[in-house]
Amino acid sequence: MNSVWITAAIGGVLIGLSASLLLWLNGRIAGISGITNGVLFPAKNETAWRWLFLLGLIAAGGAYMAWVPGAPQPRTDAPRITLIVAGLLVGFGTRMGNGCTSGHGVCGLGRLSMRSLVAVLTFMATAILTVFLVRYFGVTA
């Protein structure tokens, strides 16, 4: 029996729990782009929790890859220019959409935000179109 769904369910519960705890205990939304923006352009007394949150994400991902046999590993076969362009496009889209998938998809939908619903539908439509173009037409950067 394939246990991928179990790890996905556990991961989803942990993401929801962390987002709920951050909102409940700190009054902040767990949108990664907003948290990162707050580290890059800090406001007074707003950086410690942001750094800790980001370091926790990195540590948890590293621990998962190190300790779980067969855990997915980052791709290393993509050309650097593709990664740079993709990162810039994601950053641009995040800024233009006033949030990222975690902010809109996890936190915004949980708060019943119409703006987040539109953003998530846009993210999903774009992802579906991208996979279709790459898989069936070989379109790459």
N, C-alpha and C positions, 0 to 999 in steps of 0.2 A: 504494500500500500504506500502510495506517495504521500509524504508528510509536508509537502510544500504549503498546502492550505493551512496546516496547523501553525507553522512559523509565520505565515502571513496574518493569520488571525491574532496571534500573540503580538506581533508587531503593531497591528492596527489598534489593539487594546492599549498597548503602551503609548502609542502616539496620542490617542484620545485622552488617556489618563494624564499624560504630561501637559497637554494643552489645557485640560480642565483645571489641573492643579495650578498652572501658571496664571490662569485667569482668576481663579478663586483666591489664591494666596497673594498674588502680586498685582492683580487687576490689569494684566497685560495680555495681549493676543500673541499666540505662538506662531506668528508668521515669520519665517526665516529671513525673508528679505528685509522686513522691518527691523528685526533684531540685528542683522548684519549692518544695516544702514545706521543704526544707533551706535554701533561700535566704530564705524568709519567716521561718523559725524556726531561725536558724543555730546549729550546734554549732561548737566550737572547731576551727579548721583544716579546716573542711569547706565553706567557701563559695567559694573561688577556682575550683576545678574545676567547681562547679555553675554559677556565673556564666558561665564560659567555654563550658560545654556549651550553656546556654540561648542565649547570644549567637551561638554557632555555628549553632544551629537557625534563628534569625532571619536571620542573614546569608546562610545557604545558601538559605533560601526566597526572600529578596529578590533574590539573585543569579539564581536560576532564573527568577523572574518577569521580571526585567529583561533577561536575555540569551537566553532561549529564546523564539523566535517562537511565538505561539499558546499560550503557557503559561496554564493556568487562573488566573483572577484571583479575588480574594475577592468574595463577594456584597456588594452595597451596597443591595439593594432590601428587605432585611428590616427590619421595624420595630425600633427600639432596645429596646423592652420585650421583644420576642421574643428578641433576642440576650442580654439580661440574664437573663431567666428560663432560657434554655437553658444559659448559662454557670453559673448557680447550680445547676441540676439536674445538670450534668456534674460540677461540684465535689463536690456532695453524694454522687453515685453513686460517684465516685472514692474518696472518704473511706470510704464505707460498704463498698465492695468491696475496700478495702485495696490500691488500685492502679488504674492506668489501662490503656487498651488496649495501650499500648506496653510497659508493665511486664509485664502478664499475657500479651499476645499474642505479643510478640517474645521477651522474656526468660524468662517463666515457662514457656511451652510448650517453649522450647529446653532448659529444665532438667527437663522432664517433670513439672511440678508439676500435681497433680490439682486443686488450688484454682484454678490459672490456667486449666485446661481448663474448669472449671465457669464461671468468670468470662467467658471468651471465648464460650462457648455462650450465656450470658445476654446479653452485648453483641450478638451476632449476631441472636438471637431478637428482642431489643428493636428493633434497627435494621430488621429485616424487617417487623415489625409497624408500626413508625412509617411506613416508606415505603408500606406497603399502605394505612394509614389516610389518609395525606396524598394519595396518588395517586388512590385509588378513592372516597374519601368526602369529600375536600376538608377534612379536619380540620386546622386550624392553631391556633396559639397566640393 
